[in-house]
Amino acid sequence: MELIPAIDIIEGRLVRLTKGDYATQKVYAEDPVEVALEMESLGFKRLHVVDLDGARSKHVVNIDVLRRITQQTRLVVDFGGGVKSEDDLRKVLDAGAQMVTVGSIAVTQRELVMQWLQEFGAEHLVLGADVRDGRISINGWKEESTQELLPFLDGYLRAGMRHVLCTEISKDGMLQGPATLLYRQVLEAYPDCRLIASGGVSCIEDIRLLNEAGVPAVVFGKAIYEGRINLRELIEEFPQNL
């Protein structure tokens, strides 16, 4: 299983939210780059970076933090939050991200994202599917769409999208365990999907359960910063080889 630490950014600082509520933000580090360097030193190969300012503003904001991370580490970085135009997408790739998560725009401008899939390739895109009550949420989880999860995934996966980051919003930041049943349902429907689970991971046992369920990758953050997971033990159990 691929282990992907998460760094969420507001005003250049590493924060975490609960259920996507900006009023709940808690600052864990003033400089996300130092945290990225620490993750690399422990043996992690990949990093998930979320521009929460961008998600709320509907355009990429914390591009300088991304650039510093990619310049100072060798981590494979996937970046999301605020990518609402091709200019944003190119800006993120030019700043060194190897992959870009497209979420809200994949709901609101499907044809455009399909064009990106053809132009930039599936290896550079991650389909963001943030789910609340079975439907996709957009724009920093502040708005609900009418799109249900499996039909939303179906069109993109049939078109060649491979990577899907699925967050169960009710689990996010709660440290009460991930939505394993939801991920099983996705993988049963689309066994070739490179599914990345996100939300609710509270301990190593949660990651073991996701691994047993056949989930290829997991993103987790709050459990790290709250000291609930011993990262050295985790890396020993799940060595990271790319």
MORA-V49936 format. One record per backbone hydrogen bond with DSSP energy under -1.0 kcal/mol. CO is the residue of the C=O (numbers start at 1). NH is the residue of the N-H. Records with the same first field share a line. If there is no record, write none. Layout:
CO = NH + NH
This chain:
2 = 218
4 = 220
5 = 48
7 = 50
8 = 15
9 = 52 + 53
10 = 13
13 = 10
14 = 28 + 29
16 = 26
18 = 21
21 = 24
22 = 25
26 = 16
29 = 14
32 = 36
33 = 37
34 = 38
35 = 39
36 = 40
37 = 41
38 = 42
39 = 44
45 = 76
47 = 78
48 = 7
49 = 80
50 = 9 + 52
51 = 55
52 = 56
53 = 57
54 = 58 + 59
61 = 63
62 = 66
63 = 67
64 = 68
65 = 69
66 = 70
67 = 71
68 = 72
69 = 73
76 = 47
77 = 98 + 99
78 = 49
79 = 101
80 = 51
82 = 84
85 = 89
86 = 90
87 = 91
88 = 92
89 = 93
90 = 94
91 = 95
92 = 97
93 = 96
99 = 79
100 = 126
102 = 128
104 = 107 + 108
105 = 109
109 = 113
110 = 114
111 = 115
112 = 116
113 = 117
114 = 118
115 = 119
116 = 120
121 = 124
124 = 100
126 = 102
127 = 165
129 = 167
130 = 137
131 = 169
132 = 135
134 = 149
135 = 132
136 = 145
138 = 143
139 = 142
143 = 138
147 = 136
148 = 152
149 = 153
150 = 154
151 = 155
153 = 157
154 = 158
156 = 161
157 = 160
162 = 194
163 = 127
164 = 196
165 = 129
166 = 198
167 = 131
168 = 171 + 172
171 = 174
172 = 19
178 = 180
179 = 183
180 = 184
181 = 185
182 = 186
183 = 187
184 = 188
185 = 189
186 = 190
190 = 193
193 = 195
194 = 164
195 = 217
196 = 166
197 = 219
198 = 168
200 = 177
203 = 207
204 = 208
205 = 209
206 = 210
207 = 211
208 = 212
209 = 213
210 = 215
211 = 214
216 = 2
217 = 197
218 = 4
220 = 6
221 = 224 + 225
222 = 226
223 = 228 + 229
224 = 227
230 = 234
231 = 235
232 = 236
233 = 237
234 = 238
